[in-house]
Each structure stands twice: as structure tokens, then as C-alpha cells.
């Protein structure tokens, strides 16, 4: 964390190499977040990530150490960039094209097909959730952020994040059950 503070301080002073190290550290996570939010559209996710880090570079001088991780600031910028993307393009969220993790070769074809159908069902249900619910679930379970980090990124209290997470999981479970494969899914709160 101390090394990161030094990098941020150097970046605030205009040192490109320091910002480049921050970029290298946070780009994969921010890209995954944006990629999921724009429905698995690689070109749009890349464009938005470019905008996020360009904005971060242009505004890093305004970043203030307030006990929150630098990543929370980047997630806030990314969330706003995604909102702007949808506001200007009026595109529906479609996250069914998310690449799945490689399936272990020891599983049978039937098991792999079941896994794929389950994953597609969850993707279909996830895209039906409201954007705040999607944000919290992606940040919590894909990006593995703490409630505090999510709260800072979304500019909400930790209590509000917990409530949103609870409601999002409850709604996601309902959608999964409505889609007809309820016995194969166990969604647990963290």
C-alpha cells in the first residue's frame, strides 16, 4: 500500500511511468468490470477502458488520499463511463457473451453442457437485474472487492452495499428459478 501511495504521489506530479505502473496494476480488473457491464462487447469495453484511464491520468492531480483504495476511485470513473456509454448509445445490457473459464477435460460432455446451460441461465438472469444490482454483484463476486471498496466506488454507504447485495441475490435467485433450472444453482451471500 505504501508503494502505491508513492506511485500515486509521483503520478499526481505528472510522472508518466508511475501512472503506467498503476495502469498495469488496475487495467485487468477495470477492463473485466467494464466488459461485463457492456455485455461482453470487447471493442466497446476497450474504448471505455481507454476513456477511464485517460480521464484518470487527466484528473490524478485531483485524487486525494482519504483512506480509500485508488481502485475505488477508478471503479467510480469506470461506472460513470459506462453510464455515459449507455446514455449516449441507448444500448441494452447483454452479458451473454462473457467468455467462460476453461472446462476441465475430465468432465463428461453432458456435464460440460449442463455447466454451459447453467452459466448461460445465470448470464440471462444477471442482465435482467437493475444496473446497481449488477454493479454490486460483479464487484463483489467477480472482482472480489470488499464492501468498503464497493461503497467508495459507488458512492454509497457500506450498509447500502450490503442491502443492495442482499436484494440483488434475492432477485437473481428468483430469476434463476423462473428460468427453470433452480435445483442446479446455489447462490450464497458473502
Buried (B, 14 or more C-beta within 10 A) or exposed (E): EEEBEEBBBBBBEEBEEBBBBBBEBBBEBBBBBBBBBBBBBEEBBBBBBEBBBEBBBEEBEEBEEEEBBBBBBBBBBBBEBBEEBBEEEEEEBBBEEBEEEEEEEEEEEEEBEBBEEBBBBBBBBBBBBEEBBBBBBBBBBBBEBBBBBBBBBBEBEBEBBBEBBEBBBEBBBEBBEEBEBEEEBEBEEE
